[in-house]
Amino acid sequence: MEMRRQRLEKKLKQRVMRMGQTSSHFRRLRNPRLAPVVERNINTILELRQEMERSRCLQERVADAITAWSGSMLFVYVHVIWFGLWIVINLHLTRFPAFDPYPFGLLTMIVSLEAIFLSTFVMISQNRADGKRQALADQQWMTVQEEDRQNKELLELSKQILAMTKEVHAGVRPGGSESRA
């Protein structure tokens, strides 16, 4: 899941980089084919993401790094090897002396502590991700509101054009007087 998110973020950054001028992590969008409102909204979202990245403190960066590591397949492989070696050594299947005889009390304690800390780091990262999602959702809501306002304005203009067209076809000049041709 984390790898997928990282790939998507990388693709987003690459697309944005192709579209405009550089600011630190993201580039500002400058695309003449987009409407100014859309361009402004995209730039606002990019600036919001950039600000969130800049505002992360060291603790948040460490929590995100640990969460990313613990969510990787390499983490799983390292643990499978670690647990396998631990069990093999402590079941006297090698020439190494056993240091944690069955039922592996020390291993159980270490794994329990690891689980406690990893769950805490995951919660910290999850809270930050929720904050990001909320900020983006707020921006999207403002975008929807702006689009709704523009749609209402366009609808009103369309109604006015329709009324004027009907008046012209009915032989009435705009303003109420009939035309005499």
SVG drawing of the C-alpha trace seen along z (x, -y; Angstrom):
<svg xmlns="http://www.w3.org/2000/svg" viewBox="-45 -50 74 80">
<polyline fill="none" stroke="black" stroke-width="0.4" points="0.0,0.0 2.8,-2.4 4.8,-1.5 1.7,-2.2 1.2,-5.5 4.8,-6.4 4.6,-5.4 1.4,-7.5 3.1,-10.5 6.1,-10.1 4.0,-10.0 2.1,-13.1 5.4,-14.9 6.7,-13.9 3.5,-15.1 3.5,-18.4 7.2,-18.8 6.5,-18.6 3.8,-21.3 5.6,-24.3 8.2,-26.2 10.0,-24.8 9.3,-25.6 11.0,-23.2 9.2,-19.8 6.5,-20.7 6.3,-22.9 3.6,-25.5 1.2,-24.6 1.2,-26.8 -0.9,-25.2 -2.7,-27.4 -5.2,-24.7 -6.7,-24.8 -9.3,-27.3 -7.8,-29.8 -10.0,-28.6 -8.9,-25.0 -5.3,-26.1 -5.7,-28.1 -7.3,-25.2 -4.5,-22.8 -1.9,-25.2 -3.5,-25.7 -3.6,-22.0 0.1,-21.7 1.0,-24.6 -1.0,-23.0 0.9,-19.7 4.2,-21.5 3.4,-23.4 2.5,-20.2 5.8,-18.7 7.7,-21.7 5.9,-21.9 6.7,-18.3 8.9,-18.2 11.8,-15.7 9.5,-13.5 6.9,-13.3 9.6,-12.5 11.0,-9.7 7.5,-8.3 6.8,-8.3 10.2,-6.7 9.6,-3.9 6.0,-3.4 7.3,-3.2 9.9,-0.7 7.6,1.4 5.1,1.5 7.6,2.9 8.2,6.5 11.9,6.1 10.7,5.6 8.8,8.9 11.8,10.7 14.1,9.4 11.7,10.6 11.2,14.0 15.0,14.5 15.4,13.1 12.7,15.3 13.8,18.3 17.4,18.0 16.3,17.2 14.2,20.4 16.7,22.6 19.5,21.5 17.4,21.8 16.1,25.3 19.7,26.4 19.7,27.2 23.0,25.4 26.4,25.4 25.6,22.0 24.6,22.0 20.9,21.4 20.3,18.0 16.4,18.1 15.1,21.6 11.7,22.7 9.0,21.0 11.2,18.1 10.3,15.6 12.8,13.0 11.7,13.2 8.1,12.8 8.9,9.7 11.0,8.1 8.2,8.8 5.6,7.3 7.6,4.2 8.1,3.8 4.4,4.2 3.6,1.5 6.1,-1.0 5.2,-0.2 1.5,-0.6 2.2,-4.0 4.3,-5.1 1.5,-3.9 -1.0,-5.9 1.1,-9.0 1.5,-8.7 -2.2,-7.9 -3.2,-11.0 -0.9,-13.1 -2.4,-11.5 -5.9,-12.2 -4.9,-15.8 -3.6,-16.0 -6.8,-14.3 -9.0,-16.8 -7.0,-19.8 -7.3,-18.5 -11.0,-17.7 -11.5,-21.3 -9.8,-22.6 -11.9,-20.4 -15.1,-21.6 -14.1,-25.2 -13.5,-24.2 -16.9,-22.6 -18.5,-25.7 -16.7,-28.0 -17.8,-25.7 -21.4,-25.7 -21.3,-29.5 -20.0,-29.6 -22.6,-27.1 -25.4,-29.2 -23.9,-32.3 -23.7,-30.4 -27.3,-29.1 -28.6,-32.7 -26.7,-33.9 -28.2,-31.1 -31.7,-32.0 -31.1,-35.6 -29.9,-34.5 -32.9,-32.2 -35.3,-35.0 -33.6,-37.4 -33.7,-34.8 -37.4,-34.2 -38.1,-37.9 -36.2,-38.2 -38.0,-35.3 -41.4,-36.6 -40.7,-40.0 -40.3,-41.9 -37.3,-44.0 -35.4,-43.6 -37.1,-45.9 -40.7,-45.2 -41.6,-47.1 -42.6,-45.2 -40.5,-45.6 -42.2,-46.7 -40.3,-45.5"/>
</svg>
